[in-house]
């Protein structure tokens, strides 16, 4: 990674290419990653969404990416916040996809 060299090794064949590379990585927890790996990266920690940011992000993601009607997206984001006590947009996406799945099953 440090030298930008990509090596491909196949049976009876090797190729080596020098590239200008940038490696970006993301994870939720670094506790189980080896220190040798962590030392290769600049670690950035981002704060959690505020309540208003969470509500806005979820509305946009659900309406634009998941094609959920705005009133339903608003209902889901409020329930995730108040019932699940979560500010993780992935929870809202999971609920929206479950809702779509059940809606599809009912129409059959």
Secondary structure, DSSP 8 states (H G I E B T S, - for coil): --S-EEEEEETTEEEEEE---------S--TTS-HHHHTTS---------HHHHHHHHHHIIIIIS---HHHHHHHHHHHHHTS----HHHHHHHHHHHHHHHHHHH-
